[in-house]
Amino acid sequence: MNMQPTTEITVATYKERIARLQAAMKEFGYQAVVLEPGPAMVYLTGVRWGKSERTFAVVLPAQGEPVWVLPGFEEARARELIHGGTGFSLSTGAPAPDIRVWQEDESPYQRIVQGIKDRAAGAPAGPARVGIDDTARFFVFDGIRKLAPKLDYTRAATVLKQGGVDSGAPPARGRN
């Protein structure tokens, strides 16, 4: 019998990857990392999504469950993909994934900012340090920044690399 090796990545592997990133986030003082679709999202969550004018993002907090932000009309398709990638819970017995949809007349950035704030429990005092993935588009970063100007925004490349992710993307303009 000729057995082909499987390349399927298990839920446990995604949990380990996120846990490694969360440990790096704590080490570097990050409260959250915001990812748009791209190599980091695929590596950490298994969710592969194309970029469009409608924001689809995940907030990975330094502790706790990811927060998914997506357009309402894409919810059913996204839930199928998230279920296959990070529809799991990081802790045993936790509820289904935290998915926050936005409608055409609502701001996806408000959902992202709220997700960051909701996962802030236990964070150090002072402005929260939030990493933005280098593959994130400027308008997404700018939308978040306008709603939460007191957060400390920085590139997520260092913490992502420490967490095992290497996107290979060049630094985006407008962020340091």
Backbone as CSV, one residue per row, in Angstrom:
resi,resn,N_x,N_y,N_z,CA_x,CA_y,CA_z,C_x,C_y,C_z
1,MET,0.857,-1.172,0.000,0.000,0.000,0.000,0.904,1.236,0.000
2,ASN,0.626,2.156,-0.917,1.403,3.385,-1.035,0.691,4.500,-0.288
3,MET,1.233,4.911,0.851,0.605,5.959,1.669,1.266,7.296,1.347
4,GLN,0.479,8.247,0.954,0.980,9.592,0.688,1.004,10.385,1.989
5,PRO,2.086,11.106,2.261,2.106,11.931,3.480,1.082,13.059,3.359
6,THR,0.462,13.355,4.457,-0.534,14.423,4.455,0.123,15.763,4.761
7,THR,-0.372,16.798,4.127,0.127,18.139,4.399,-0.909,18.952,5.158
8,GLU,-1.990,18.292,5.562,-3.042,18.982,6.302,-2.517,19.410,7.673
9,ILE,-2.799,20.628,8.016,-2.357,21.174,9.295,-3.498,21.015,10.289
10,THR,-3.172,20.551,11.474,-4.201,20.269,12.469,-4.592,21.529,13.247
11,VAL,-5.748,21.459,13.864,-6.217,22.538,14.736,-5.203,22.766,15.855
12,ALA,-4.638,21.693,16.368,-3.636,21.811,17.440,-2.437,22.636,16.981
13,THR,-2.044,22.480,15.725,-0.916,23.254,15.196,-1.256,24.738,15.163
14,TYR,-2.458,25.092,14.721,-2.854,26.505,14.710,-2.899,27.066,16.128
15,LYS,-3.387,26.278,17.060,-3.411,26.713,18.463,-1.998,26.979,18.958
16,GLU,-1.080,26.080,18.633,0.322,26.258,19.048,0.930,27.505,18.425
17,ARG,0.639,27.745,17.164,1.180,28.924,16.479,0.678,30.213,17.119
18,ILE,-0.617,30.254,17.408,-1.172,31.453,18.038,-0.614,31.608,19.447
19,ALA,-0.481,30.514,20.175,0.089,30.583,21.528,1.533,31.107,21.483
20,ARG,2.310,30.669,20.493,3.697,31.149,20.349,3.704,32.655,20.048
21,LEU,2.785,33.091,19.173,2.680,34.523,18.880,2.265,35.283,20.137
22,GLN,1.307,34.767,20.887,0.853,35.457,22.098,1.981,35.568,23.122
23,ALA,2.820,34.554,23.223,3.971,34.637,24.128,4.940,35.728,23.661
24,ALA,5.164,35.815,22.355,6.037,36.861,21.811,5.422,38.241,22.032
25,MET,4.112,38.339,21.902,3.434,39.617,22.120,3.635,40.087,23.556
26,LYS,3.515,39.180,24.490,3.725,39.539,25.897,5.171,39.969,26.123
27,GLU,6.111,39.245,25.516,7.532,39.571,25.646,7.844,40.968,25.104
28,PHE,7.238,41.338,23.986,7.500,42.629,23.352,6.530,43.726,23.784
29,GLY,5.586,43.402,24.646,4.669,44.408,25.169,3.519,44.778,24.251
30,TYR,3.120,43.887,23.383,1.987,44.143,22.487,0.700,43.694,23.161
31,GLN,-0.357,44.460,22.956,-1.678,44.061,23.440,-2.411,43.275,22.364
32,ALA,-2.168,43.633,21.109,-2.867,42.960,20.010,-2.079,43.125,18.721
33,VAL,-2.368,42.244,17.780,-1.860,42.345,16.417,-3.073,42.265,15.500
34,VAL,-3.121,43.166,14.520,-4.214,43.182,13.551,-3.679,42.664,12.220
35,LEU,-4.358,41.656,11.688,-3.968,41.060,10.412,-5.078,41.216,9.392
36,GLU,-4.681,41.569,8.189,-5.555,41.480,7.031,-5.193,40.180,6.324
37,PRO,-5.968,39.765,5.320,-5.620,38.549,4.602,-4.196,38.617,4.042
38,GLY,-3.494,37.519,4.186,-2.123,37.440,3.701,-1.408,36.281,4.350
39,PRO,-0.106,36.200,4.145,0.662,35.054,4.650,0.553,34.845,6.160
40,ALA,0.567,35.918,6.950,0.496,35.763,8.407,-0.850,35.180,8.824
41,MET,-1.935,35.657,8.212,-3.257,35.129,8.554,-3.352,33.650,8.204
42,VAL,-2.843,33.286,7.039,-2.897,31.881,6.632,-2.064,31.024,7.584
43,TYR,-0.852,31.450,7.883,0.042,30.669,8.737,-0.532,30.486,10.138
44,LEU,-1.066,31.557,10.704,-1.531,31.501,12.090,-2.921,30.893,12.253
45,THR,-3.770,31.044,11.251,-5.168,30.641,11.416,-5.663,29.622,10.404
46,GLY,-4.975,29.499,9.277,-5.437,28.611,8.223,-6.492,29.238,7.339
47,VAL,-6.845,30.488,7.589,-7.878,31.155,6.800,-7.222,31.891,5.632
48,ARG,-7.627,31.509,4.443,-7.141,32.131,3.205,-8.303,32.929,2.621
49,TRP,-8.105,34.239,2.519,-9.167,35.128,2.055,-8.544,36.165,1.137
50,GLY,-9.212,36.514,0.075,-8.704,37.542,-0.837,-9.027,38.929,-0.317
51,LYS,-8.133,39.862,-0.591,-8.404,41.250,-0.189,-9.366,41.878,-1.184
52,SER,-10.240,42.710,-0.661,-11.164,43.471,-1.494,-11.338,44.839,-0.848
53,GLU,-12.213,45.635,-1.396,-12.454,46.954,-0.791,-13.177,46.835,0.550
54,ARG,-13.701,45.666,0.857,-14.397,45.442,2.122,-13.462,44.749,3.105
55,THR,-13.281,45.367,4.239,-12.307,44.894,5.220,-12.692,43.569,5.850
56,PHE,-11.729,42.658,5.833,-11.796,41.367,6.508,-10.514,41.316,7.330
57,ALA,-10.632,41.151,8.642,-9.441,41.195,9.495,-9.616,40.294,10.700
58,VAL,-8.497,40.010,11.345,-8.526,39.295,12.616,-7.648,40.058,13.593
59,VAL,-8.170,40.233,14.807,-7.418,40.825,15.914,-6.942,39.659,16.766
60,LEU,-5.626,39.516,16.876,-5.056,38.487,17.730,-4.562,39.171,18.996
61,PRO,-5.238,38.948,20.119,-4.845,39.600,21.369,-3.689,38.855,22.044
62,ALA,-3.011,39.530,22.951,-1.908,38.906,23.688,-2.411,37.777,24.584
63,GLN,-3.663,37.833,24.931,-4.290,36.726,25.669,-5.737,36.638,25.244
64,GLY,-6.232,35.448,25.191,-7.633,35.262,24.826,-7.818,34.885,23.365
65,GLU,-9.066,34.848,23.001,-9.485,34.373,21.685,-9.344,35.437,20.596
66,PRO,-9.090,35.008,19.350,-9.076,35.946,18.226,-10.453,36.583,18.028
67,VAL,-10.441,37.782,17.462,-11.672,38.489,17.104,-11.655,38.676,15.591
68,TRP,-12.641,38.115,14.922,-12.752,38.207,13.469,-13.700,39.342,13.116
69,VAL,-13.333,40.151,12.127,-14.164,41.271,11.671,-14.350,41.112,10.166
70,LEU,-15.610,41.051,9.739,-15.869,40.766,8.331,-17.197,41.348,7.880
71,PRO,-17.348,41.501,6.552,-18.606,42.048,6.016,-19.759,41.074,6.257
72,GLY,-20.914,41.629,6.580,-22.087,40.812,6.877,-22.468,39.864,5.763
73,PHE,-22.374,40.320,4.513,-22.806,39.469,3.414,-21.841,38.302,3.165
74,GLU,-20.657,38.327,3.769,-19.670,37.244,3.631,-19.666,36.310,4.842
75,GLU,-20.580,36.534,5.785,-20.523,35.803,7.050,-20.594,34.283,6.881
76,ALA,-21.521,33.786,6.101,-21.677,32.335,5.975,-20.413,31.697,5.406
77,ARG,-19.877,32.275,4.342,-18.661,31.722,3.728,-17.483,31.829,4.689
78,ALA,-17.377,32.964,5.374,-16.269,33.165,6.312,-16.349,32.176,7.471
79,ARG,-17.533,31.939,7.979,-17.681,30.982,9.096,-17.207,29.587,8.693
80,GLU,-17.471,29.206,7.455,-16.985,27.902,6.976,-15.464,27.859,6.997
81,LEU,-14.824,28.916,6.548,-13.361,28.957,6.509,-12.772,29.084,7.908
82,ILE,-13.371,29.915,8.723,-12.867,30.103,10.081,-13.042,28.813,10.866
83,HIS,-14.132,28.137,10.637,-14.345,26.851,11.315,-13.225,25.875,10.951
84,GLY,-12.796,25.905,9.695,-11.737,25.008,9.260,-10.368,25.451,9.731
85,GLY,-10.203,26.737,10.017,-8.913,27.242,10.458,-8.909,27.503,11.938
86,THR,-9.562,28.556,12.377,-9.573,28.857,13.805,-10.984,28.885,14.353
87,GLY,-11.856,28.118,13.804,-13.174,27.997,14.390,-13.065,27.290,15.726
88,PHE,-11.866,26.819,16.004,-11.598,26.197,17.291,-11.473,27.276,18.346
89,SER,-11.510,26.858,19.555,-11.280,27.755,20.667,-9.887,27.469,21.203
90,LEU,-9.190,28.494,21.638,-7.851,28.299,22.194,-7.908,27.571,23.523
91,SER,-9.006,27.724,24.237,-9.147,27.039,25.523,-10.268,26.012,25.429
92,THR,-10.154,24.972,26.190,-11.146,23.904,26.176,-12.482,24.416,26.698
93,GLY,-13.540,24.083,25.983,-14.875,24.421,26.429,-15.292,25.862,26.181
94,ALA,-14.457,26.636,25.491,-14.811,28.035,25.211,-15.855,28.087,24.098
95,PRO,-16.543,29.206,23.982,-17.595,29.334,22.973,-17.036,29.369,21.550
96,ALA,-17.941,29.426,20.610,-17.593,29.516,19.191,-16.737,30.753,18.939
97,PRO,-16.118,30.822,17.772,-15.257,31.972,17.463,-15.994,33.304,17.613
98,ASP,-15.255,34.330,17.973,-15.795,35.681,18.124,-15.766,36.331,16.744
99,ILE,-16.908,36.331,16.080,-17.034,36.892,14.736,-17.931,38.112,14.817
100,ARG,-17.389,39.231,14.371,-18.128,40.500,14.423,-18.321,41.002,13.001
101,VAL,-19.561,40.981,12.584,-19.859,41.406,11.220,-20.188,42.898,11.196
102,TRP,-19.927,43.482,10.076,-20.296,44.884,9.848,-21.108,44.944,8.565
103,GLN,-22.078,45.848,8.565,-22.940,46.035,7.405,-22.425,47.217,6.586
104,GLU,-22.959,47.372,5.397,-22.488,48.409,4.477,-22.553,49.822,5.059
105,ASP,-23.477,50.068,5.981,-23.608,51.407,6.569,-22.875,51.516,7.910
106,GLU,-21.992,50.558,8.212,-21.252,50.543,9.472,-19.754,50.536,9.205
107,SER,-18.992,50.827,10.241,-17.540,50.883,10.118,-16.891,49.579,10.570
108,PRO,-16.117,48.940,9.703,-15.382,47.752,10.147,-14.310,48.130,11.177
109,TYR,-13.827,49.349,11.093,-12.760,49.794,11.996,-13.267,49.915,13.427
110,GLN,-14.540,50.276,13.574,-15.134,50.322,14.907,-15.157,48.922,15.515
111,ARG,-15.453,47.926,14.708,-15.464,46.540,15.193,-14.046,46.100,15.595
112,ILE,-13.052,46.506,14.807,-11.666,46.154,15.118,-11.236,46.811,16.425
113,VAL,-11.496,48.108,16.552,-11.125,48.840,17.772,-11.826,48.241,18.982
114,GLN,-13.096,47.914,18.841,-13.834,47.318,19.961,-13.249,45.957,20.322
115,GLY,-12.843,45.198,19.328,-12.210,43.907,19.592,-10.915,44.062,20.372
116,ILE,-10.132,45.078,20.023,-8.885,45.358,20.757,-9.219,45.712,22.205
117,LYS,-10.190,46.587,22.373,-10.570,47.018,23.730,-11.153,45.874,24.548
118,ASP,-11.963,45.044,23.910,-12.597,43.939,24.629,-11.587,42.910,25.136
119,ARG,-10.457,42.803,24.466,-9.438,41.832,24.866,-8.333,42.462,25.711
120,ALA,-8.557,43.687,26.187,-7.522,44.428,26.911,-7.375,44.036,28.372
121,ALA,-8.225,43.187,28.899,-8.149,42.820,30.314,-6.760,42.316,30.663
122,GLY,-6.203,42.853,31.722,-4.887,42.430,32.185,-3.735,43.108,31.473
123,ALA,-4.036,44.012,30.538,-2.973,44.718,29.821,-2.352,45.768,30.734
124,PRO,-1.070,46.076,30.519,-0.430,47.100,31.347,-1.098,48.462,31.155
125,ALA,-0.959,49.318,32.164,-1.532,50.667,32.078,-0.826,51.454,30.984
126,GLY,-1.487,52.467,30.499,-0.923,53.300,29.443,-1.489,52.906,28.100
127,PRO,-1.040,53.595,27.042,-1.574,53.292,25.710,-1.241,51.855,25.294
128,ALA,-2.208,51.165,24.779,-2.006,49.790,24.324,-1.136,49.800,23.076
129,ARG,-0.191,48.871,23.024,0.664,48.722,21.851,-0.007,47.729,20.910
130,VAL,-0.289,48.194,19.690,-0.985,47.384,18.707,-0.114,47.255,17.465
131,GLY,0.177,46.016,17.091,0.957,45.761,15.891,0.055,45.642,14.681
132,ILE,0.471,46.299,13.603,-0.255,46.223,12.337,0.633,45.456,11.363
133,ASP,0.098,44.398,10.793,0.852,43.588,9.847,1.277,44.433,8.654
134,ASP,2.489,44.195,8.166,3.013,44.949,7.027,2.179,44.785,5.765
135,THR,1.404,43.718,5.660,0.574,43.531,4.467,-0.764,44.264,4.569
136,ALA,-1.038,44.868,5.721,-2.295,45.621,5.873,-2.235,46.885,5.015
137,ARG,-3.340,47.209,4.410,-3.407,48.414,3.573,-3.530,49.655,4.448
138,PHE,-3.006,50.762,3.942,-2.982,51.985,4.726,-4.383,52.416,5.143
139,PHE,-5.364,52.312,4.261,-6.704,52.787,4.625,-7.287,52.000,5.794
140,VAL,-6.891,50.738,5.959,-7.364,49.949,7.100,-6.696,50.473,8.370
141,PHE,-5.367,50.606,8.327,-4.639,51.173,9.474,-5.187,52.559,9.819
142,ASP,-5.385,53.405,8.831,-5.848,54.772,9.067,-7.252,54.788,9.670
143,GLY,-8.113,53.893,9.228,-9.465,53.812,9.785,-9.446,53.440,11.259
144,ILE,-8.557,52.515,11.627,-8.417,52.117,13.028,-7.847,53.274,13.838
145,ARG,-6.790,53.888,13.313,-6.088,54.972,14.023,-7.003,56.170,14.286
146,LYS,-7.859,56.500,13.328,-8.762,57.643,13.508,-9.763,57.402,14.637
147,LEU,-10.161,56.149,14.836,-11.124,55.824,15.895,-10.465,55.614,17.255
148,ALA,-9.177,55.322,17.250,-8.465,55.077,18.514,-7.070,55.710,18.424
149,PRO,-7.009,57.041,18.396,-5.727,57.719,18.190,-4.742,57.575,19.348
150,LYS,-5.208,57.176,20.519,-4.309,57.088,21.671,-3.594,55.743,21.783
151,LEU,-3.939,54.794,20.935,-3.224,53.522,20.948,-1.828,53.731,20.364
152,ASP,-0.887,52.910,20.773,0.489,52.974,20.290,0.628,51.979,19.142
153,TYR,0.603,52.473,17.901,0.660,51.609,16.729,2.104,51.403,16.293
154,THR,2.403,50.191,15.884,3.737,49.866,15.420,3.652,48.726,14.416
155,ARG,4.730,48.510,13.702,4.797,47.371,12.782,4.750,46.083,13.598
156,ALA,4.094,45.095,13.053,4.000,43.803,13.740,5.090,42.834,13.291
157,ALA,5.936,43.238,12.359,6.910,42.314,11.764,7.785,41.621,12.806
158,THR,8.308,42.366,13.781,9.208,41.779,14.773,8.500,40.735,15.614
159,VAL,7.333,41.067,16.113,6.609,40.129,16.968,6.086,38.942,16.155
160,LEU,5.693,39.182,14.915,5.249,38.073,14.072,6.412,37.119,13.790
161,LYS,7.574,37.684,13.487,8.743,36.831,13.226,9.120,36.030,14.468
162,GLN,9.112,36.681,15.630,9.397,35.983,16.885,8.362,34.883,17.141
163,GLY,7.138,35.123,16.666,6.063,34.144,16.826,6.070,33.059,15.762
164,GLY,7.071,33.095,14.865,7.199,32.045,13.862,6.713,32.409,12.480
165,VAL,6.249,33.645,12.272,5.721,34.065,10.980,6.783,34.869,10.244
166,ASP,6.956,34.577,8.965,7.831,35.389,8.121,7.066,35.681,6.849
167,SER,6.454,36.862,6.797,5.612,37.187,5.642,6.440,37.550,4.426
168,GLY,7.678,38.014,4.639,8.513,38.407,3.516,8.031,39.677,2.829
169,ALA,7.042,40.344,3.415,6.493,41.557,2.812,7.362,42.750,3.139
170,PRO,7.514,43.674,2.180,8.256,44.897,2.498,7.428,45.771,3.433
171,PRO,8.069,46.634,4.217,7.315,47.511,5.117,6.340,48.384,4.354
172,ALA,5.138,48.524,4.877,4.149,49.398,4.270,4.482,50.846,4.553
173,ARG,4.118,51.714,3.641,4.394,53.132,3.858,3.427,53.719,4.867
174,GLY,3.895,54.695,5.626,3.023,55.409,6.548,3.038,54.878,7.967
175,ARG,3.817,53.815,8.205,3.900,53.275,9.566,5.368,53.044,9.875
176,ASN,5.729,53.112,11.152,7.125,52.847,11.519,7.238,51.552,12.266
